[in-house]
Amino acid sequence: MQDKQYDIVLFGATGFTGQLITQYLSHNAEKENIKWAIAGRDEKKLKSISSSCMGLKPDTVVADVKNYDSLNQMTAKTTILMNAVGPFNTYGPDVIKACLESKTHYLDITGEPSFVASTYNLHHLTAEHNKVCIVNCCGFDSIPADFAAWLTALKLPQHEPKSLKGFIRTNATFSGGTLTTAIQALHMEAKKISHKVKLKRHPDTPKISLKIHYAKEIQGWAIPMPVVDPHIVKRSIYGLPESYGPAAYAQFFVRTSFMKVLKTVLPIASAMIMVRFKFFRDKMFKKFSPGTGPTEARRAQSKFEVICFGESTTAKAKTTFSGGDPGYNETSKMFSQAAFALLDLLKNNKAKCGVLTPVEAFGMPLVDRLRAEGIVLE
Ligand SMILES: NC(=O)c1ccc[n+]([C@@H]2O[C@H](COP(=O)([O-])OP(=O)(O)OC[C@H]3O[C@@H](n4cnc5c(N)ncnc54)[C@H](OP(=O)(O)O)[C@@H]3O)[C@@H](O)[C@H]2O)c1
């Protein structure tokens, strides 16, 4: 581990999610014995957030995505940069570039498939060469799905072809930043300017049908969604053949009635059409203000469950990964614990390099940490 001023700098600490992550880091900073700082473009906001911290108060670092030198100066100060500045398709590329240049490990909470694909396509080899660990999707996207699929695969005979199906249930609501990011991602899909990763599949990989269907195993309607999780799990399958063997993964969102399926699918289908028109796009961006999100009381009622069912030729397995408010409270926990796990791995010279998935980068040490923090993983 290089001797840098900070172990962790959290960039985007002034955002809705960034402020919750700051509080989580602050509560745990002493126990984890970390030197840390929060970063963003507004020094006044940063200072006020730092002084509101209930635990160890962080230093502040001013950096703006639109000023590349400021990004370089920020990343040069820290061993790990935690990035919560979104939309990542817009703001992420230069932050990753600065991390690669200053040999800084990088984690983020993006859920944008195109950004994740371009990060892998453009930077995997450089990250390996520079001995840097870059991990997208260290929040609700995609830690639960990635770990539920991996733990399920580990219970099945390695050499047998296996089908892994993830089912997600949640009653949570979203922040303005998440909704703005989703609109931008849908727009990129509609314009067909999204990046994709092409990976070679094992010839024995089974096929899983991606249709809306009634799934007996969870007694609910299953809807395939255009989210990032399947892309991440497929990269884990590709990167960890010793865990998975030949395996396919598909993911579904669960609704309890067909009426609820319509209530979920129709707004998404109409949003996919409307984002093509600037007039509607601008209206949607205006509706969802950055910096806003579900109240503490609403988050306290939110919960999620990801259940992965695995089936190989001779065996079956099932993993449940569940917790409280997925997008914000539990994302703060998963993201911070991922950074702590990486610090441990670096101290023990066990960290891997490259553009990695959460399972590839953090493995069992993160499972142990999340269980200790109240996440159910069984
Ligand atoms: N995958 C998951 O599970 C998950 C969960 C939660 C959030 N997210 C993602 O995380 C991102 C943030 O969400 P949010 O709800 O926290 O959004 P938000 O409240 O809008 O926060 C955005 C953050 O980006 C900062 N920012 C914007 N432009 C910047 C610039 N030029 N330079 C430096 N910082 C800049 C903002 O700083 P100012 O305060 O100065 O404006 C703010 O700190 C979104 O992309 C969202 O989709 C993902």
PDBQT file of the ligand as one rigid body, heavy atoms in Angstrom, charges set to zero:
ROOT
HETATM    1  N1  LIG A 401     -26.506   1.747  -7.483  1.00  0.00    +0.000 N 
HETATM    2  C1  LIG A 401     -27.143   2.097  -6.409  1.00  0.00    +0.000 C 
HETATM    3  O1  LIG A 401     -27.597   1.266  -5.678  1.00  0.00    +0.000 OA
HETATM    4  C2  LIG A 401     -27.285   3.571  -6.137  1.00  0.00    +0.000 A 
HETATM    5  C3  LIG A 401     -27.851   4.022  -4.949  1.00  0.00    +0.000 A 
HETATM    6  C4  LIG A 401     -27.935   5.385  -4.739  1.00  0.00    +0.000 A 
HETATM    7  C5  LIG A 401     -27.470   6.270  -5.699  1.00  0.00    +0.000 A 
HETATM    8  N2  LIG A 401     -26.934   5.788  -6.846  1.00  0.00    +0.000 N 
HETATM    9  C6  LIG A 401     -26.417   6.697  -7.885  1.00  0.00    +0.000 C 
HETATM   10  O2  LIG A 401     -25.552   7.625  -7.274  1.00  0.00    +0.000 OA
HETATM   11  C7  LIG A 401     -25.622   8.872  -7.948  1.00  0.00    +0.000 C 
HETATM   12  C8  LIG A 401     -25.895   9.964  -6.930  1.00  0.00    +0.000 C 
HETATM   13  O3  LIG A 401     -27.234   9.844  -6.472  1.00  0.00    +0.000 OA
HETATM   14  P1  LIG A 401     -27.852  10.946  -5.502  1.00  0.00    +0.000 P 
HETATM   15  O4  LIG A 401     -29.245  10.594  -5.277  1.00  0.00    +0.000 OA
HETATM   16  O5  LIG A 401     -26.946  11.112  -4.320  1.00  0.00    +0.000 OA
HETATM   17  O6  LIG A 401     -27.732  12.242  -6.459  1.00  0.00    +0.000 OA
HETATM   18  P2  LIG A 401     -27.578  13.778  -6.081  1.00  0.00    +0.000 P 
HETATM   19  O7  LIG A 401     -28.235  14.065  -4.791  1.00  0.00    +0.000 OA
HETATM   20  O8  LIG A 401     -28.005  14.514  -7.293  1.00  0.00    +0.000 OA
HETATM   21  O9  LIG A 401     -25.986  13.979  -5.876  1.00  0.00    +0.000 OA
HETATM   22  C9  LIG A 401     -25.121  14.197  -6.938  1.00  0.00    +0.000 C 
HETATM   23  C10 LIG A 401     -23.750  14.532  -6.405  1.00  0.00    +0.000 C 
HETATM   24  O10 LIG A 401     -22.890  14.806  -7.534  1.00  0.00    +0.000 OA
HETATM   25  C11 LIG A 401     -22.231  16.054  -7.302  1.00  0.00    +0.000 C 
HETATM   26  N3  LIG A 401     -21.831  16.736  -8.535  1.00  0.00    +0.000 N 
HETATM   27  C12 LIG A 401     -22.616  17.097  -9.579  1.00  0.00    +0.000 A 
HETATM   28  N4  LIG A 401     -21.860  17.726 -10.487  1.00  0.00    +0.000 NA
HETATM   29  C13 LIG A 401     -20.594  17.757 -10.016  1.00  0.00    +0.000 A 
HETATM   30  C14 LIG A 401     -19.358  18.307 -10.502  1.00  0.00    +0.000 A 
HETATM   31  N5  LIG A 401     -19.273  18.941 -11.663  1.00  0.00    +0.000 N 
HETATM   32  N6  LIG A 401     -18.245  18.125  -9.752  1.00  0.00    +0.000 NA
HETATM   33  C15 LIG A 401     -18.298  17.512  -8.549  1.00  0.00    +0.000 A 
HETATM   34  N7  LIG A 401     -19.436  16.992  -8.034  1.00  0.00    +0.000 NA
HETATM   35  C16 LIG A 401     -20.569  17.138  -8.762  1.00  0.00    +0.000 A 
HETATM   36  C17 LIG A 401     -23.249  16.888  -6.533  1.00  0.00    +0.000 C 
HETATM   37  O11 LIG A 401     -22.594  17.984  -5.917  1.00  0.00    +0.000 OA
HETATM   38  P3  LIG A 401     -23.414  19.337  -5.488  1.00  0.00    +0.000 P 
HETATM   39  O12 LIG A 401     -24.015  19.033  -4.145  1.00  0.00    +0.000 OA
HETATM   40  O13 LIG A 401     -22.344  20.361  -5.427  1.00  0.00    +0.000 OA
HETATM   41  O14 LIG A 401     -24.465  19.592  -6.522  1.00  0.00    +0.000 OA
HETATM   42  C18 LIG A 401     -23.717  15.822  -5.535  1.00  0.00    +0.000 C 
HETATM   43  O15 LIG A 401     -22.766  15.648  -4.517  1.00  0.00    +0.000 OA
HETATM   44  C19 LIG A 401     -26.710   8.722  -9.015  1.00  0.00    +0.000 C 
HETATM   45  O16 LIG A 401     -26.101   8.465 -10.250  1.00  0.00    +0.000 OA
HETATM   46  C20 LIG A 401     -27.503   7.514  -8.549  1.00  0.00    +0.000 C 
HETATM   47  O17 LIG A 401     -28.104   6.814  -9.623  1.00  0.00    +0.000 OA
HETATM   48  C21 LIG A 401     -26.827   4.465  -7.082  1.00  0.00    +0.000 A 
ENDROOT
TORSDOF 0
